[in-house]
Structures are given as C-alpha cells and as structure tokens.
Amino acid sequence: MPQQIILVNLEKPREKKLEEDVRWFCNSFGLSSGRDTENIATQIVLDLLEQLSTKEDKISSDGIAENLDVNLSRVNHHIRNLISSGLIYRQKRALHLRGGSLKAAVLEMKKDSERIFQELEIIAEEIDERMGLKNR
C-alpha cells in the first residue's frame, strides 16, 4: 500500500489541552480535512490512545465506532487515512499505533519521509544529468 505523508506547518496551540494538542497533531499530518467538521479523525486518535493507555489488547474499528457513537463506515474511512499515513497499522482485525507510542510513530514516519527524499534526490540527480543541468 502506498504511503502518503502530508505535513502542514500550523501554529501550535497556545494552551496545553489534550484534545487541542491531538487536533493540532492530526491537522499537522493532514489527517483532518475541511470536510471533517466533527473532528472524527481527532476523536479516533484520542480513543485509540485512551484504549492503549488502559492496556486494551484488541483495538478494532468496531470498538472505536461504538465508543464514539459514529457510523462504522465513517470510522473506517479515517482509519484508512491513518494507515496510509503510517501512523497506525492493522494486524489481522486489530489496530496498533506504530511503535507503540505517538512519539515512536512520528519518529518512524520521519524515517519513512527521509527514505522517500533520498530516493527523490537520486532520481532528480539522474534526470538533471540526462538533461545537462548542473547543480550549484
């Protein structure tokens, strides 16, 4: 599955409030779109973190939908985006936060983006050489 990492440079919330920080986190990764007026992506990430902090063994889309009282198809739409970004992954029917913590997930995503940029740099250099363009 292709990975899509979106980064949006947003001003951090001025006050430390869990929900605002998680909303900023999700918005900074482009996980909440303009159509997500109810901040479902943020609610899903919060619920996932809450379940992880209480040592829930099996976190599922069904359980998240039930906890949030949101239609399963809406939850699955956002889950697919979270998986595509590399923040979470699905193993069998269970959802897992990559690396086991939010910080570890961000570090893993950072490594992913560095690999992508390395590949882009190599191909860009080859194209420049074929086109006769010189690097400064």
N, C-alpha and C positions, 0 to 999 in steps of 0.2 A: 504494500500500500504506500503510495507516495506520501511524503511528509511535507506539510506546509507550515512554516514558522513565520508568523506575522509579528512584527514589532511596531508598536505605536508609542512614540515618546509623549507621555502625558505627565502633567504635573501631579506629584504625589499628594494624597490627601493631607491636609494640614493637621488634623487631629488623628490620633491613633484610635480607630474604631474598627473592630474586626470585619464587619460587613463592608464598610467603605474600603478597607485595605484589600479585601478579596475582590471587590468590584473593580478597583483600580488594577489589580493583578490581571484579572480576566480581560479588561479593556486594553491593557498594555500588550497582551498577546492576541488582540483582535478576536477574542472568543465571544464577545458580546457584540452583536451587530445592531444597527439602528432599529431593526425590527424587533429586537429582544427588549421590548419596553417593560416587561415584568422582571427583567434580570434573571431569567431562568438559568443561564449559564453560571452566574454567580451563586445562585441558590444550590445548584447541583454540586459545585466545587465545595461550598460550605458544608453541605450534607455529607459529601464524601469524606471531608476532613473530620467532621464530627464522628462519623462511623469508625474511621481509622483510629481516632483518639480513644474510643471506647473499646478498641480491640475487636471490632466485628470481623469475623473470619471471612464471610462471603458477602461482598457488597455487589448488589445487582441493580440493573436498570429498573426492574420491577419494584425493588425496595425503595429506591430513590423516588420513583414516581409516586409511590404510596406515601412516603414521608412528606413529600412536598404537595401532595394532592394535585398533581399535574398529570395530564394525559401522557401515557407511555410513549406515544409516537413523538411528542414534543421533547421528552427527556432523551429518547434515542437519537433524535436529530442533534442535540447538543453533545451527547456522548460521542457521536461520530466525529464532531469537530474537535473535541478534547483528545480523542485518539489520534486524529490526523495531525494535530499539533505536536504530539509526542508527550503530552502531559500525563496521560493515563494510558493503560493498555488493558485489553481483555484477555483473560486466560480461561478457557472454557466459557462459562457463563458469568464468571466473577470479574469485577472491575478492580484494578490496582493502580495506585498512584506510583508513577515511575520513580524508582529509587527509594520508595517508602516514605518520603517527606517532600514537602513543596520545594525546599531548597535543593535537595538532591535532584529532583525533577528538572529544576531550572538549570542546574549545572550540566545535566545530561543533554538538555536541549541546546545549551551553549556549545557543547562539543559537537552536536549534530550540525549546528549552523557553521562552525569553523570548518568542518569537513566539506560542507557544501561550498563555502567560499574558496577553499583550496582547489576543489575541482573546477570551479568557475575561473579561477586565476590561471590554472594550467591551460584550459581550453582558450581563454582570452588571449594568452600569450601566443599560442599556436596560430590563432586567427590573425593576430597582429603581424606575425612573421610572414604568413602567407600573403597578406595584403601589403607588405612592405612598410608597415607602420613601426616607428621606433618609440621605445619607452624613454622617458627623460632620465 
